[in-house]
Structures are given as structure tokens and as C-alpha cells.
């Protein structure tokens, strides 16, 4: 026990919990959000409207949610994990029936003051449920077929609903996040090898289905695949996004063009500059140095979570913390690969930087779970 922890144990329990918070993690998350607010101010032409001010308010709401979640004992979150999963699954069904439609996709519930995207909630609810499941399941049963089938079904059910919205990016994150949880829990590698081989076969089937009555994905998703393979085939159409993104990335150079001086952004050549492609905006204005700084902050957040998970003494807390770290990593890894042309454009936001309320609130609440595991661990 450290000197600080020895003295903190004499402080009243409520104050003690606040002192036990991982303040380094909070500072890192705040620094990442600051990058996003700065970029939203820039893309709005030096104005706090229409993006920076609402995003800052959501950050304050998310920070409050993080503190509230952190103060609740971790055993409570373990006990309600199934309720969280079922409740979120019902919200996905509600979206399927009555959801708000935007840009051809039905993914949101209109709450008036914001649009809630239940699929973002499902990413965390799934991690919670799988962590509780593997905490309950004896280690000797982890790789037995029946006990592997159950989490696989829990992953595939929400994934199928999300695909119908359609939202390929979120569906992929659900599958990868759920698969990572199974791997971390100790499921035998042979299952993952089978899934990889099956995945290759599925991709081949999807590509073969193009133009047939049983086409498996939407036409615009096929265009995204074509664009990924060769953006120059349609530089003014389907390849426009990634072509402009590459121009902006290249023009930023080492140190960038300067704050609010990005030509691709200022002249509106760069699409979705405040959401999915905000990393490109950052790279154009602050160059390679600015981009590496942001990625370093992301890596430090993941590192903090891994260290916290290793220090937790119960299986649920460790798996939950690692699962949230993996989910966070997948967010920024897929987004940055996407905008650099290394992966198809699938509409995944840059976490805590892209404009959007659901991702901001859900991720900060998720880090509240990480904090709860950290605060309430045995010392």
C-alpha cells in the first residue's frame, strides 16, 4: 500500500472514492476532447456554433455521468449487465420499427434535445454482459462448444439488427469487440481460426451476391468497397471523400498549414469535416506532429486501462476494463485507417473528437465503469 492510499483510508468513504479516481485517465480524456473542440471551432470558421458549444455541453454531461457511474460499486454493474443488454436490445428493436431516419439510415431515437443511437450503447452493454458471463463461467468450460455458442449468439443478435439499419461500421465493431472479449477470456484459438476462414468465405459470398436478387449488402456499401480498392475510378463520385482526404493529409506535411488555415477544410472540399473526417482536418492544420500527438493520447488511454485491468483482483473488473479499452481502440483505429485509405469508409467516428452526442456520452459513461473498477478494487 502506498503512502497516499494509507492516509486516504482514514478519509470519509465518499471523499475517499473521489481521491481514488484515476485522475490521470480523466486528464487524458479531457485533452482528447479539447482537440475535438478546437477542430470544431476551426471548421465552423472561428465560431462556437453550430458544433463546438453543443459538443462542450455534451462533454460536461458525459463527465458528470462518468463520476456518477464511478461512485457506484462495481458489483452493481456486474449484477445489472444482463438488464443493460436486454434493455439496449429492445431499443434496437424500437429503432427498427420507429427510429428516426437520416441520410437513408434508420439508427436514431429522437429525444428532442439529442438523437440517441442505441447501437453505441450496445457496444458497452455487450462488453458488460460478456465480462459478467465469463466471470460466472468456470475456466475449464470456457472453450467447450456449448459455452462458446452462447456468447456467439449474444454477439450476433445485435449485430444482425444493426446491419439492417444499415450500419456496417458499428456492426463490425460489435463483432470485433465481442470477439476480443472471447479471446481475452481464454477461448481456444481454433475457434478464431474457424471464424477467420468463414469470414473469408463470407466476403467472397457478399462480393458474388452483387447485382443478384439475394444481394447481401446495400449498393452504396459496394461502392465503398470499390472506392477502397481504387478511389481514382470515380474521383468526383464515390471516391470523392477519400481522394479529398488524401489531398488534405498530404498538404498538412510535418507541421501543418496552421490553425484555421487548411484549404481543403476552409473551401469545403473535405466532406464530413466535423464528424468522420475530422482527423484529416487535424492533420491538415497541425500536420504529422499534431496527428501523432492525438494518437499518443489515445494510446496512453488504452495503456492506462491495461494497467488498471492488471491491478484489478476480480475477473469481471479486469475483463470489463480490457473490453472497454479494446472498444475504444477499435473506434480510433478503424477511423484513422478509414480516412487514410487503408480501410473502406464505414462511417465510424473518431472517439471524443468527432461531433456527436451518443458516442461522447456513451464512451465517457463507459470510462466511468473503468473508474468504478479502479475505485472499488481491493487495496
VMD Tcl script that draws the C-alpha trace (Angstrom):
set ca {
  {0.00 0.00 0.00}
  {1.34 3.41 -0.99}
  {1.70 6.33 1.43}
  {-1.24 8.07 -0.25}
  {-3.51 5.03 -0.01}
  {-2.55 4.50 3.63}
  {-3.61 8.03 4.55}
  {-6.69 8.06 2.31}
  {-8.25 5.15 4.22}
  {-8.85 7.48 7.18}
  {-10.88 9.87 4.99}
  {-14.73 9.51 4.86}
  {-15.75 6.94 2.22}
  {-17.46 9.41 -0.15}
  {-14.43 11.67 -0.35}
  {-12.13 8.65 -0.45}
  {-13.80 7.43 -3.64}
  {-13.16 10.77 -5.33}
  {-9.50 10.65 -4.28}
  {-9.17 7.09 -5.58}
  {-10.34 8.13 -9.08}
  {-7.77 7.68 -11.81}
  {-7.24 11.39 -12.39}
  {-4.56 10.78 -14.98}
  {-7.14 9.00 -17.15}
  {-9.58 11.90 -16.71}
  {-6.93 14.39 -17.81}
  {-6.10 12.32 -20.89}
  {-9.75 12.07 -21.90}
  {-10.19 15.82 -21.37}
  {-7.15 16.52 -23.54}
  {-8.61 14.41 -26.35}
  {-11.93 16.25 -26.10}
  {-10.02 19.56 -26.22}
  {-8.56 18.51 -29.59}
  {-12.09 17.89 -30.86}
  {-13.44 21.21 -29.59}
  {-10.54 23.05 -31.19}
  {-11.21 21.38 -34.54}
  {-14.95 22.05 -34.38}
  {-14.21 25.72 -33.72}
  {-11.90 25.71 -36.74}
  {-14.24 24.01 -39.22}
  {-17.02 26.42 -38.22}
  {-14.82 29.29 -39.37}
  {-13.86 30.54 -35.92}
  {-17.27 30.16 -34.26}
  {-18.54 28.14 -31.31}
  {-21.69 27.39 -33.33}
  {-23.01 25.08 -34.61}
  {-20.66 22.36 -33.31}
  {-18.23 23.41 -30.58}
  {-20.67 24.73 -27.97}
  {-23.13 21.78 -28.13}
  {-20.22 19.34 -28.04}
  {-18.76 21.05 -24.96}
  {-22.12 20.78 -23.18}
  {-22.24 17.08 -24.02}
  {-18.73 16.67 -22.65}
  {-19.83 18.20 -19.34}
  {-22.84 15.87 -19.28}
  {-20.62 12.90 -20.07}
  {-18.09 13.90 -17.39}
  {-20.90 14.08 -14.84}
  {-22.12 10.65 -15.97}
  {-18.58 9.29 -15.57}
  {-18.36 10.49 -11.98}
  {-21.81 9.09 -11.13}
  {-21.01 5.69 -12.65}
  {-17.60 5.64 -10.95}
  {-19.12 6.16 -7.49}
  {-21.38 3.09 -7.84}
  {-19.74 -0.18 -6.65}
  {-18.51 -2.40 -9.46}
  {-20.56 -5.37 -8.21}
  {-23.73 -3.40 -9.02}
  {-22.69 -3.04 -12.66}
  {-21.96 -6.75 -12.79}
  {-25.45 -7.55 -11.47}
  {-27.24 -5.26 -13.95}
  {-25.20 -6.24 -17.02}
  {-27.91 -8.59 -18.34}
  {-30.57 -5.91 -17.80}
  {-28.41 -3.39 -19.67}
  {-28.00 -5.79 -22.60}
  {-31.68 -6.70 -22.83}
  {-32.78 -3.07 -22.45}
  {-30.42 -1.93 -25.19}
  {-31.50 -4.80 -27.44}
  {-35.12 -3.67 -27.04}
  {-34.05 -0.15 -28.00}
  {-32.51 -1.58 -31.19}
  {-35.84 -3.23 -31.98}
  {-37.60 0.08 -31.31}
  {-35.22 1.80 -33.74}
  {-36.02 -0.84 -36.35}
  {-39.74 -0.09 -36.00}
  {-39.96 3.62 -35.16}
  {-36.45 5.06 -35.39}
  {-35.53 8.45 -36.83}
  {-34.29 8.31 -40.43}
  {-31.36 10.42 -41.55}
  {-29.36 10.21 -44.79}
  {-31.07 6.93 -45.69}
  {-30.25 5.22 -42.39}
  {-32.61 4.40 -39.51}
  {-30.31 4.41 -36.48}
  {-31.56 7.00 -34.00}
  {-34.22 7.68 -31.39}
  {-35.18 11.36 -31.36}
  {-35.23 12.56 -27.74}
  {-35.81 16.19 -28.66}
  {-32.62 17.64 -27.20}
  {-30.48 14.99 -28.94}
  {-30.68 11.88 -31.10}
  {-29.74 8.72 -29.22}
  {-28.06 5.92 -31.17}
  {-28.75 2.65 -29.29}
  {-26.13 0.76 -31.28}
  {-23.48 2.83 -29.47}
  {-24.96 1.75 -26.13}
  {-24.88 -1.87 -27.29}
  {-21.10 -1.79 -27.72}
  {-20.72 -1.22 -23.97}
  {-23.69 -3.33 -22.86}
  {-22.24 -6.26 -24.81}
  {-18.85 -5.86 -23.12}
  {-20.56 -5.71 -19.70}
  {-22.59 -8.86 -20.33}
  {-19.66 -10.87 -21.71}
  {-17.46 -9.81 -18.78}
  {-20.17 -10.96 -16.34}
  {-20.68 -14.19 -18.30}
  {-17.00 -15.15 -18.22}
  {-16.74 -14.10 -14.60}
  {-19.55 -16.58 -13.82}
  {-18.32 -19.36 -16.12}
  {-15.63 -21.71 -14.70}
  {-12.36 -21.50 -16.62}
  {-12.47 -25.19 -17.58}
  {-15.70 -24.60 -19.55}
  {-14.61 -21.50 -21.47}
  {-13.67 -23.38 -24.67}
  {-16.39 -26.03 -24.65}
  {-18.67 -25.73 -27.72}
  {-21.93 -25.03 -25.85}
  {-20.36 -22.31 -23.73}
  {-18.75 -20.77 -26.83}
  {-22.07 -20.81 -28.71}
  {-23.87 -18.73 -26.06}
  {-21.63 -15.61 -26.30}
  {-21.51 -16.01 -30.08}
  {-25.31 -15.73 -30.20}
  {-25.21 -12.75 -27.82}
  {-22.86 -11.02 -30.26}
  {-24.66 -11.96 -33.48}
  {-28.18 -10.94 -32.40}
  {-27.50 -7.18 -32.02}
  {-25.07 -7.29 -34.95}
  {-27.84 -8.53 -37.23}
  {-30.18 -5.75 -36.09}
  {-27.52 -3.09 -36.62}
  {-26.81 -4.38 -40.13}
  {-30.45 -3.81 -41.09}
  {-30.28 -0.09 -40.15}
  {-27.91 -0.25 -42.21}
  {-24.71 0.45 -40.23}
  {-21.85 -1.75 -41.38}
  {-19.23 0.12 -39.32}
  {-20.99 -0.37 -35.98}
  {-21.82 -3.98 -36.85}
  {-18.12 -4.68 -37.49}
  {-17.15 -3.02 -34.20}
  {-19.70 -5.14 -32.32}
  {-18.32 -8.33 -33.84}
  {-14.67 -7.37 -33.31}
  {-15.30 -6.14 -29.76}
  {-17.25 -9.26 -28.84}
  {-14.63 -11.50 -30.43}
  {-11.89 -9.70 -28.49}
  {-13.78 -10.32 -25.23}
  {-13.96 -14.04 -26.01}
  {-10.23 -14.10 -26.81}
  {-9.36 -12.24 -23.60}
  {-11.50 -14.67 -21.60}
  {-9.39 -17.57 -22.90}
  {-11.47 -19.16 -25.67}
  {-9.27 -21.54 -27.70}
  {-7.58 -20.07 -30.78}
  {-9.06 -22.77 -33.05}
  {-12.46 -21.10 -32.85}
  {-10.99 -17.84 -34.08}
  {-9.21 -19.63 -36.91}
  {-12.54 -21.13 -37.97}
  {-14.19 -17.70 -37.84}
  {-11.42 -16.16 -39.97}
  {-11.76 -18.85 -42.63}
  {-15.55 -18.47 -42.54}
  {-15.14 -14.70 -42.78}
  {-13.10 -15.04 -45.95}
  {-15.83 -17.25 -47.39}
  {-18.50 -14.73 -46.33}
  {-16.65 -11.88 -48.01}
  {-16.42 -13.91 -51.20}
  {-20.17 -14.66 -50.97}
  {-21.00 -10.99 -50.40}
  {-18.98 -9.95 -53.43}
  {-20.57 -12.68 -55.54}
  {-24.07 -11.53 -54.49}
  {-23.65 -8.15 -56.16}
  {-26.39 -7.45 -58.68}
  {-28.34 -10.59 -57.79}
  {-31.83 -10.80 -56.22}
  {-30.20 -12.04 -52.99}
  {-27.67 -9.18 -52.71}
  {-26.40 -9.18 -49.12}
  {-25.37 -5.55 -48.63}
  {-26.54 -2.20 -49.99}
  {-25.33 -0.72 -53.29}
  {-23.65 2.20 -51.51}
  {-21.67 -0.27 -49.39}
  {-20.43 -1.97 -52.56}
  {-19.41 1.46 -53.86}
  {-17.41 1.96 -50.67}
  {-15.55 -1.29 -51.34}
  {-14.84 -0.20 -54.93}
  {-13.63 3.15 -53.65}
  {-11.34 1.49 -51.14}
  {-9.76 -0.67 -53.83}
  {-9.30 2.18 -56.33}
  {-10.56 5.69 -55.41}
  {-9.37 7.08 -58.76}
  {-12.08 5.16 -60.63}
  {-14.65 7.74 -59.52}
  {-12.80 10.73 -58.01}
  {-15.84 13.02 -58.25}
  {-18.37 10.44 -57.09}
  {-17.89 7.51 -54.72}
  {-14.14 8.18 -54.50}
  {-14.53 11.87 -53.70}
  {-14.35 11.54 -49.90}
  {-11.14 9.55 -49.74}
  {-9.50 11.48 -52.59}
  {-10.03 14.80 -50.82}
  {-8.94 13.26 -47.52}
  {-5.62 12.14 -49.03}
  {-5.04 15.59 -50.52}
  {-5.65 17.18 -47.11}
  {-3.39 14.69 -45.35}
  {-0.59 15.29 -47.83}
  {-0.91 19.08 -47.76}
  {-0.54 19.13 -43.96}
  {3.06 17.94 -44.15}
  {5.09 17.78 -40.95}
  {3.81 20.84 -39.09}
  {0.56 21.63 -40.92}
  {-0.82 24.72 -42.60}
  {-1.73 26.34 -39.29}
  {-4.84 26.67 -37.17}
  {-7.87 27.54 -39.34}
  {-5.65 27.67 -42.44}
  {-6.49 24.30 -44.01}
  {-7.52 24.88 -47.63}
  {-9.42 21.61 -48.05}
  {-11.43 22.39 -44.95}
  {-11.94 26.14 -45.41}
  {-13.01 25.75 -49.06}
  {-15.36 22.87 -48.18}
  {-13.62 20.32 -50.39}
  {-13.38 17.94 -47.44}
  {-16.75 16.26 -46.66}
  {-17.93 15.39 -43.14}
  {-15.10 17.54 -41.83}
  {-16.58 17.81 -38.32}
  {-17.53 14.13 -37.93}
  {-15.98 11.09 -39.62}
  {-13.15 13.00 -41.36}
  {-12.17 15.31 -38.52}
  {-8.81 13.53 -38.16}
  {-7.95 14.73 -41.65}
  {-8.87 18.29 -40.64}
  {-6.48 18.00 -37.71}
  {-3.69 16.56 -39.87}
  {-4.06 19.33 -42.46}
  {-3.90 22.14 -39.90}
  {-1.36 20.66 -37.44}
  {0.47 18.20 -39.69}
  {2.05 14.92 -38.76}
  {3.09 16.30 -35.38}
  {-0.49 17.14 -34.39}
  {-1.81 13.79 -35.62}
  {0.86 11.87 -33.69}
  {0.08 13.88 -30.55}
  {-3.58 12.87 -30.72}
  {-2.74 9.22 -31.42}
  {-0.33 9.27 -28.48}
  {-3.13 10.45 -26.18}
  {-5.30 7.60 -27.46}
  {-2.51 5.09 -26.85}
  {-1.98 6.41 -23.31}
  {-5.69 5.98 -22.52}
  {-5.52 2.35 -23.68}
  {-2.31 1.89 -21.66}
  {-3.92 3.31 -18.51}
  {-6.81 0.86 -18.92}
  {-4.47 -2.12 -19.37}
  {-2.50 -1.21 -16.24}
  {-5.74 -0.77 -14.29}
  {-7.02 -4.14 -15.52}
  {-3.82 -5.89 -14.43}
  {-4.17 -4.40 -10.95}
  {-7.79 -5.49 -10.52}
  {-8.17 -8.66 -8.50}
  {-11.52 -9.88 -9.78}
  {-12.17 -11.33 -13.22}
  {-15.21 -9.18 -14.04}
  {-13.40 -5.89 -13.41}
  {-10.37 -6.93 -15.42}
  {-12.38 -8.19 -18.40}
  {-14.68 -5.16 -18.31}
  {-11.75 -2.72 -18.27}
  {-9.93 -4.55 -21.07}
  {-13.13 -4.79 -23.10}
  {-13.74 -1.05 -22.91}
  {-10.09 -0.42 -23.81}
  {-10.45 -2.66 -26.88}
  {-13.70 -0.95 -27.90}
  {-12.03 2.47 -27.59}
  {-9.02 1.24 -29.59}
  {-11.25 -0.12 -32.36}
  {-13.01 3.24 -32.65}
  {-9.90 5.28 -33.37}
  {-8.02 2.53 -35.23}
  {-10.85 1.95 -37.72}
  {-11.49 5.69 -38.16}
  {-7.87 6.60 -38.82}
  {-7.37 3.64 -41.16}
  {-10.57 4.63 -42.96}
  {-9.67 8.29 -43.58}
  {-6.15 7.35 -44.70}
  {-7.49 4.93 -47.30}
  {-6.23 1.83 -45.50}
  {-9.77 0.53 -44.84}
  {-13.16 1.01 -46.52}
  {-15.17 4.06 -45.46}
  {-17.69 2.58 -42.99}
  {-18.81 5.65 -41.04}
  {-17.01 5.14 -37.72}
  {-16.46 8.40 -35.75}
  {-13.20 9.43 -34.13}
  {-13.89 8.90 -30.40}
  {-14.33 12.04 -28.27}
  {-13.20 14.19 -31.21}
  {-15.89 13.78 -33.89}
  {-19.07 15.78 -33.40}
  {-21.87 13.64 -31.97}
  {-23.70 13.24 -28.69}
  {-24.27 9.47 -28.44}
  {-20.62 8.45 -28.82}
  {-19.41 11.16 -26.43}
  {-21.89 10.29 -23.65}
  {-21.59 6.53 -24.05}
  {-17.79 6.48 -24.05}
  {-17.46 8.75 -21.02}
  {-20.02 6.65 -19.14}
  {-18.02 3.55 -20.19}
  {-14.88 5.06 -18.73}
  {-16.97 5.60 -15.60}
  {-17.16 1.78 -15.44}
  {-13.37 1.64 -15.72}
  {-13.16 4.17 -12.89}
  {-15.65 2.17 -10.80}
  {-13.48 -0.94 -11.16}
  {-10.43 1.15 -10.23}
  {-12.05 2.90 -7.24}
  {-13.62 -0.21 -5.73}
  {-10.78 -2.66 -6.23}
  {-9.28 -4.35 -3.20}
  {-6.40 -2.35 -1.71}
}
mol new
graphics top color blue
foreach p $ca { graphics top sphere $p radius 0.5 }
foreach p [lrange $ca 0 end-1] q [lrange $ca 1 end] { graphics top cylinder $p $q radius 0.2 }
display resetview
